């Protein structure tokens, strides 16, 4: 929200009060509290009829410093609040005072406040370098003509500093110059609205900022005051955390330790998902024809998904199969599972009036109500629909119980659609503030379903396909990019959204291959196939038309087969990246910034990414195959052909539909599985370790996980001159090592030479 009218004036009817000088300061061993006047106090009389802003500085976790600015502290606090599993209070934060200077230090991050100067804490890294600072208008409250009271904060931007994140946003990748509201909306991928709004941003200078407020947070990223990131909430208190680096990866590791690390999705979920699509006609014969068609064309399929119309029209959600098209759901699911398929079902948290669950939920008090006791309803999406009140433990158990019946039938996972259009003119069971609950609703919804899957399917088997999320939602993967059009533009905006989400703490992300709205041109579909099968998760899905590859020609079938088989062979590598995301919060699909933070050319790149640490992927967004991408320094190798590309520099190339820029990083040791038919095979059986442009002196450990995420084997690779020695720990199975034209095979250890 903007409060000023240019640099000098305020907008009509807006009054702002800015922290100006410290009038009192209290410190403890790990806490600093400053009382800041909003005017220069030149005499005692100036202390009258004038506010103080209370600013508390503390550390909720190592390398994180929190700032809480409060005007009036007496306002009753109503939840919800973000759950912060990493804020355990066991930090080693310390305070130090030297004359007028007070410092609060947590790990590599220090807040410095000098009471001899005008108000303005400075944040420093471990070397004493300024990361950001609160400047003259950086702590304030503002009142607006409508009676609103807003707490406002600003953090300074450095010259050339780039800001990223704030959720899955499809607007320009760099947030500088944008005005953004953290407010859930069902706006598709081609608008400024977002399904996944995360009040966390990451800076190219090696720090992050998390605003600990689940309601609407308005960000002005160099868009009101061009040298500041401003954020504001309509409240009397505003709390934010500065998260230390020094690298962007370090920032994400600390941020996800604070807000929750992603669960590790099951290995089978990394295979190809195929759906019925949304509005298309389908029954068991249709489903069987799709599965048969994939098998006949030798395209391995891992998951089959039933979209909305598995239930009867006007009755979403009642979680009951439509008997006219699926008269024998138990038998059908058994037949599909006999073919090795996992089953996914579409659900949402809305209950249509025609559904039998409406009366049941209303009688039990499980539906959200208005202040007068009426059930909140509208006709958008489903006639007379209501919302499940997930703030009620009984309602959560009721909802989970309906899904448990499906799990008992053989369903493996759920697509948790919707959860964004949440009203604010309602009363929640637990008394939550409706403004704060609007964004947070999706967290309760997805957590309810994910925890059910963990309980019923066991640890390591839970996975969602979720559309909406807020901070902490990364704990319940996987998330997909929502409703995109079937076009190259939408393909590019989907990638921007995924990269933005990955820099907001989310480790796993997917999208609708070919686009959701409309029917893609075959060229769009084929290009999207390669991109989709080089994403963490891969799903064929559409709205009004099927997304089976043969609908788009035999070449599309070939492309789908080629990249599905490739993804399966890459699973020892990809699941290693997934385990890293689970353990550290570093995402599987990585913006170039994460792997190359010191290369300025990588900072704005939004049409390419790293898949794990060692694969560069540059999707092709054109019919003719023309693509422009950037190669960082070193000798890179094309995975598909073995040719080399030298960086740093930009490349302009043309690729056929069966190809795209897919480069292996210099010095990488890529573990490749022998089984290209399934994502969850025995990865150590017939494993190949392929070395790419190893430096003359190389020591590297390559870990291949098992399907639980534990280390199945560790391969230690040492190069000395023209000799490479590889030893295996934890496995006695034979493995193959390839280095250019040289190769060798053994069990405990292998030595290869090149001349």
N, C-alpha and C positions, 0 to 999 in steps of 0.2 A: 504494500500500500504506500502510495506517495503522500507525503505531508507538506512538502514545500512547493513554492511557486518560483522555480528558478533557485539561484543561489541565495538571494537576499531576502525573499518574502516567504510567508506561509500561505497555504491555500486558504480560501475564504472560510472563516469560521473555525480554523484549526489553531490551537494554541499548544506550544511545545515547551517543556521545561527540561533543560539539559544539566546533567551533573557537571559542576564547575570546579569545585575545590573540596578537598577532604577536610572535614571539621573534627573528626575523631576517628581513631583507628585502634582496633583490638586484634591481638594475635594470640594464637595458642601454638602448640607444637606443629599442627598441621592445618591451620585454619586462619584466614584473615578476613576481618569484617571492617569495611570502611563505611562511614556515614558521609555522603557527599551532598553538599548544599547545591542548589540550582541557581545560585547567584554568588557574586563575590561579597563576602561578609567583611565589611570595612569597620563596623562598630556593632555593639551589642544589639542595638535596635534592629539591625538587619537580620537578626535570627528570628524575628517575629513575622507571623503571617507569610511564611515561606516554607515550601516542602523540603524534606530531606529524602534522598534515595539511599536505601540500605543496599550495599553491595557485598555479598558474601563470596569468598573465593576458597575453594577446597579442591580435593582430588578424590574422585570416586574410584579411580583405578590407576595403576602405574602408567605414566606417560600421558595422563589426561588431567586437565585442570578445568574445573567447573566454575562458572560465574553465575550468581543468582542476583538479579537486580529487582528490588521490590519498592513500590511506592506505598500503598496502604496494605499492611499485612493482615488486616482483620477480615478480609473477604473469605467467606467459607469456601473451603476447597472441596470440590466434587470431582471424582475421577472421570474417566480412567486415567491411569498413568502408564507410561511405557515400563514394561518389565526390563530391568537391567541386570541380568544374571552376573555380569562381571563387576558390578558395583558392590563389592563385598566389604568395603571399608578397611581392607588390610593393606593399603598402600604404604609406601615408605616416604610419604610426602614430608617435607621439612620446611620450616620458616626460618628466615634470617633477617635481622635488622641491622642496618649500618647507617646511623644518623637519620636522615629523612627517607632513606630507601628501605623498603620492605620487599622481601622476595619470598615467594612460595615455589618450591621446586618439587616436581614429581618425575622421577626418571630423567629423561633427556629434555624435559620441558620446564621452563621457569616463567612465572609471572612476576614482573617487577613493577612496583608502584612507588613513585617519588612524591611525597606529600609537599615538597617545596615547589613543585611545578603544578600547573593546571592539571585537573583530573585527566587521567589517561593511562591505564595499565598497558604494559608492553609485554608481548610474549616472545621469549627467546629460546633458541635451540641449545643443544649441549655445548656448542662452541661460542655461545653468546651472540649469535647472529639473530637479528630481528626477523621474526616470521610474520607477525602482524601486530596491530596495536589498536587500542581504543583511543580515538582522537577526540577533538573538541565537542562533537555532537554524537559521540558514540554510546552514551548511556542516557536515556531520556524516557519521559512519558509524554503522551500527546492526547489531547481531548479533541473530539470532532463535533461538528454541528448536530449530529444525530444522537449525541449523548454518549458516544463511545469513549472508552478509556483504553489507550494502547500503550504497551511498553515497547520501547524501540531500542535496538542495539545496532551499532555499526562496527565493522572491523575493516581496517585499512587494506587496500590492495597495493601491491608493489608494481613497479613499472614492468610490463610484460607478463604479469601474473595471470594465469588462466584458472578458471573455476569450472568444475565438473560435478555431475551427479544430480542430487535432489530428486532421485527416483528415475523411473523409466519414462523419459521425456523424448518426444519425437521432433521437437523444435531443434534449432541448431545445437550441435554437440557442445560447443563452448558456451557456458552460461553467461559470460560477460555481455552486458547490455540488455539482459532479459529481465522482465518482471514476471514472477511466478508465485502462484498461491499453492500451498500444500493443502489440497482439498480434493478428495476422491471424486472422480467423475467417469461416466461411461461415454467417452468422447471419441473413440476410435484412435487410429494412429496418425491421422492427418490434421490434428488440431493441437492447440496449446494445452488442452486438458490431458489428464493422465490417470491411468488406472492404479498406478503404484507411486504414491507420493511419499517421499522419504525426506525429512527435514535434516539432511546431512549433505554437506558438500565437501569436495576434496580440492585442494589447491596444488598447482604445479610447483609451488615452493616447498612442498613436503610437509603439509599439515592438513588436518580436516577440522570441520566444525559441525557439531551435532546440536540442534536445538531441541531440548528435552520438553516438548509440548506436543501432545497428540492431536490438538485441534488445528484450526487454520493458522498457518504461519505464512506471512507474506514476505517474499524475498524481492529485494531490488538489488540486482547484481551489477553494480556499476551503472545502473539505469536511472537513479535519482541523483545521487551524488556519485560522479563517475569514478572517483577514487576509493569507493567504499562498497563493501557488501553490507547491505542493510537488511535486517529481519525484524519483524514486529508481530505481536499478538494482541488481541483484544482482551486484556487481562490487567491485573495489578502487579504481576510478577512474571519475569522472563528468565529462564535458566538455559544456559548453553555451555557446551563443553568444547574446549580446544583439544584436539587429538594430535599427538606428536608423530613425527616420522622417524628418521629423516627421509625415507623413500616413500613413494605412494603405497607400495606393498606393506610397509610397516604401519602406515596409517590405517589401512584396511584391516590388518591383523589386530591392531588395538581397538578399532571401532567394533569389529565383530566379536572380540572378546568381551566388550562391554555390553552389546545388545543381543548377542547370541550367534553362535556359529551354525552354518547350515548342516542339517543332517546329511548323511551319505546316502544318496539314492541307490536302490538295488541295481546291480549290473544289467539286468534284463531291460531296465527302463531306458538304456542308452541305444537300444535297437530301434528299428523303424516302427512307428505307430501309424495305423491306418484307421480312418473313421468312416462312419456312414455319411458324413457331412450333415448339415443342419436341416434345410428344408427339402431335401431330396426324398423321394419315396424309397422305402426300404422295408424288407422283411427278412426272414431267415434265408430264403432263397437268394436274395440280393447279397447278404453278408457272405453266404457260402460261395457265391460266384466271385466275389472279391478275393476271398482267401484262396480259392482254387486258381484264380487268374494270376495271383502273385506267385503261387507255387509253380504253375505251368511255365511262367516266364523267369523262374529261378531268381526271384527277388525275395530274400528272406524277410519274414515279417515277425515282429516280436510281440506287439500289442495290438489288439483290436478294440476300438472305442465306439460305444453306442452314444450318439448325440441325442438331443432333446426328445425327439419323437419316439424314443423307446417307451415313453409314458403317453397316456392318452391326452389328446388336445384339451386345452382349458383346465387341465388338472395338475399343472406343474406347481409345486412338486408334491406328488403323493407317493413316489418311489414304488409304483406298481406298474408292471409291464402292461402294454396295450395288448389285450388278448386277441384282438382281430389280426394283428400282424405277427405277434409272437405268442402263439397258443401253448408252446412248450418251452418256456425259457430255461427251465432246469436242464432239459435234454439238450437244448441248443448250446448252452454254456459248457456242458460236459463234452459235447462233440468238438467244440472249438478248443477246449483245453487238451483234449486228446491229441490235437495237432501241435501242441507245444506253445499255444498262444496264451498270453495274459489278457485279462479283460478289464477295460476301463469304462466307467459309466459317468454320464453327465448328470450333475445335480446343481441346484442353487438354493439359497436360503429363503426363498420366497414361497408362500403358500397361497395358491389361488383359492378363491371362495368356493368354486365347484369341487375342489378336492375334499375328500372326507377328512383329511387332516386339519382343515380349517376349523370345523366345529370341534374336533377333538382338542386342538391346540388352544382354541378360545376358551373352552370350558376349563381346561387345566391351567390357564393363565400363562401359556407359553408364547403368546404373540404380543408384539409391541403395542402399547396403548397411548392414546392422547391423554391430556391432563384431566378431561372430564370422564375418563374411564372407557371411552369408545375405543375399539380396535382401530389402529391406523390402517387405512386402505386407500388404494387408487387402482386405476385401470391400465396404467402403463406397464407393458410387458404381459401381465396376466390379469384377466378381469377380476376385480375386487381383491387383488392380492394383498397379503399381510406379510410381516417380517417375523421370523423367529427371534425371540429375545435371548440372545446368547449371554447376556449378563446374568441370567438365571441358571444356576446349576441344574435345576430340574429340567429346564427347557433344553439345555445342552444334552443331557442324558436321553431325553425323549427323542431329539433329533438323531443322536448317535444310534439309538435303538432301531430306528427305521433303516438306517444304513447297515446295521449288523445283519439284518435279514438278507440283504443283498450279498454281503460277504459270505454268509452261510451257503448261498447258492453257487458261489465260486467266483464272484467278482474280486478283483485284486486291488483296484485303486479307483480314484474318483477325480473327475475334472470338476473342480470347485469354481464354477463360473459365477460372475456377478459379485455383489457385495459392495458396490460403489454408491448406488443411489439410496442413501440412507437419510431419512428425514430428520429434521431438527425440532419439529413441533410435537415432540413425543415425550413420554415419561418412561424411563427404563426401570427394570425390576430392582436393580441395585442402587438407584438414585443417581446414576451417572449424569454428568452434564451433557446434554444432547449435542452441543457444539464439539465437545471433545470426543464424543462417541462416534461422530460421523466418519472420521478416518479410521478409528480404532476397531469398528465393527468387523471389518474383514479379518483382523487378527484373531478375534475370538472364533469366528466362523472357520477359518482354515485350521486353527489349532484344535478345535473340536474334532474335525474330520481326521487330521493327521494323528492325533493321540489315539483315536479309535483304531486306526490302521496299525499303529505301533503295538497296541494291546492285542488286537486280534490276529495280526499277521506276524508279530514278533519283531524284534529289533533288526534294523537293516532292511526291512521289506516295505516300509511305508514310503509312498510317493504320491504326490498330488500333481495335477495340472491346473495351477491356480492362475487367475487373471488379476486379482486385486491384492494389494499388500500395503503395509505401512512399515515403519521401522521395527525391526525384529522379525518381520515376516520371512526373512531369509532362512529362518530355522526350519521352515516347512516347504522344501522344494518339491516340484519344479514350478517355475513361473513361465507363462508364455505371453507373447506380446499383444494379444487382443485382436480386435477386428481391423485388419488391414485390407486395402484394395488389391486387386490382382494386377499389379503394374510394377514396372521397374522403380518408379518413384516410391511406391509403398514398400518395396523390398529394401530400398536404401533407408527409408525412415524407420523401418523396423530394426535394421541393424543399429542405427543411431540410438534407438530406445534401449536395445539390449546392452550396448556399450555403456550408456548412461546408468543403467541399472546395475551393471557390474561394478561401477565405481561408487555405488551406493551400498555396497556390502552384500550383494546377492551373487552366489557362486554358480548357479545353474539357471539357464534361460533357453527358451525355445520360441517358435513362431509357426504360423501356418504356412507350410510350403505351398507356393503358388498363389498365396494371398487368399483371404477369406471372402471378401465381397466380389461378386461377379465371377466370370470364368476367365482364367488367364489365357492369353495368347500362348501357343505352344512354346514359343521362344522364351517367354517369361517363365513358364513352368520349368523348362529344362535348366535355365540358369539358376532358378530358385532351388531346384533339387540339389545341386552341388553345394550351395550355401547351406541349405537345411541339414544335409547329411554331414557337414563339417561344423555343426553347432553341438552344444553339449547334449541336447535332446532333439529328436527329429520326428515331426508329425505331419502327415498328409491330411489336410482338412479344408473344407470349403463350405459355402453357404448354399447356393442354389444349384450347384453342380458337383458331381463326384470328382474326387482327386486321385482316382486310380491311374497309373501312368499311361496305360494303353489308350485312355481317352484322348491323349495328346500326341499319339503317334508312336511308332516303333522305336524311333530314336530316343524318345523320352523313357521308354522301357529300358533301353541300354544304359542311359545315364543313371537311372534309378538303381539298376543292378550294380553298375560299376562303383558308385559311391557308397552304397550299402555294404558291399563286400569290403571295400577299403576301410570303412569305419569299423567293421568287425575286426579286421586285422590290426587296427590301431588301438584296440581296447586295452591291451596291457599298458600302453602309454596314456590313453585317455582316462582310464580308471585311476592311474597314478595321479593325474591332475585333479581328478575328483576327490581323491583322498586328501590331497593338499588343500583343496577348497574347504573340505570338512574340518581339517585340523587347524588351518591358519586364516581362513576367510578370503584367501586370494582366489579369484574366480577362475573357472575353466576357460571361458572366453574372455580374453584380456585385451583391453585397449593397448595400443602400442606404447602409450605412456608408461604403463606398469612395468614392462620389460626393458624399456629404454628411456628412463626418466631424464638422462643427461643429454639426449639427442633432441635439440629444439624442433627438428623437423617432425618428430613423432607426436608432439603435443597436440596438434589440431586434427590428427588423422581419424576420420570417422567412416571410411569405406574399406577398411582392412582391419585385421586383428590378429592376435596370437591365440592359437588354440593350444592351451597349455603353454609351457615355457619355450618350446622349440619349433612349433609349426606356425609359419606365417600364412594367413589365408586372405586373399583379395578377391571377393566375389565379383563376378562380371555383371554389370548392370546395363547391358546393351544387347541388341539382337545380333549385330555384326561381330560380337566378340571383342570389341576394343575395350581395353582396360588400362588405367593409369594407376600406378601404385609406387610406394616408396620402399626401398631396400636399405636397412641399416648397414653399418660397416661390416666388412668381412666377406668371405666366400660362402654364399648360400647355395644349396643344391635343390633342384626341382625334384620333389618326391615322386612325381609321376613319370619322369623321363631320365633322371640322373644327370641332367645338364646343370652347369653351374652359372650363378649370377653373382656379380661382384658389386658390393655397395661401399660407401653410401652413395645413393643417387636415386633418381626417379626413373621408372621404366614405363614405356608405352608398348603394349603388346596386343596381339589378336589371338584369341583362343577359340577353338571349336567347343561345341556343347559338352563334349566329354572331358573338358579340361578347364583349368583356371590357374592363376598363380597360387601355387601351394609349395612353399619353400621351407627347407629344413635349415635350422640355425647352424652356423659354423660351430664345430666342436660337439654337436649333439650326438648322443648315443640313443638311438630310437629302438625301443623294444617292440617287435612285431609278432603277433600271434599267427599260428598256422591255420586256425579255424576261421574261415570267413563266412560261416553259415549262421552264427549266433553271437550275440554280444557277451554272453555269460558262459563261454566255454572254458576249457582247461588251458589257461594262457601259457603255462610253462611247458605244455606239450608241443614240441616242435618250435620253441621260441627262437626267434632270430634277433640278434643285436646288430644293428647296422650303424656304423660310424660314419659321420659326415664331417669332412675337412678338419680332422683333429689336429690341434697344434702339435709341434714337435715334442713338447713336454705336456702331458695330459694325465691328470688323476681325477677320476670321477666314479662315483657310486650311483648305480642305477637300480632302483627298487621296483620290483614287480609285485603288486599287492594280490591278495586273494580276494574272493568276492565279499568278504566281510570288511575289507579295508586293512586287514593286518598284513604285515610284510610276509610275502610268500617266499621271496628270494631276493638277495642283494648281490648284484654283479659289480665287481670292482675292476675298473678299466684303467690300465696304466700304459701310456705310450712313452717309449724312449727311442728317439730316432725313427728308424723304419720298422720297429718292432712294437706290437701291441700285445699285452698279456691281459687276459680276462679270467678272473677267478669267481666262482660261484659260492655263495654262502646260503644255506637253508634249503638247497635243492640238489638232488643228485641226478636230475633228468638231463639228458643231452640237450645242448643248445648250440646254435650256429652263430658265428660271428662273421660279418661281412664288412670289408673295408676296401672300397673301390672294386677292383677285380679280384682281390685276395679274399679267401674265406677259409674257415676251419670249423670243425665240429667236435665237441667233446662233452664231458659231464662236469667234472670238478674244475677244470681249467683249460684254457685254449690260448695258444700263442700263434700269431700270424705275422708275416713279414711282407713288405712290398719292396720292390727294387726301384 
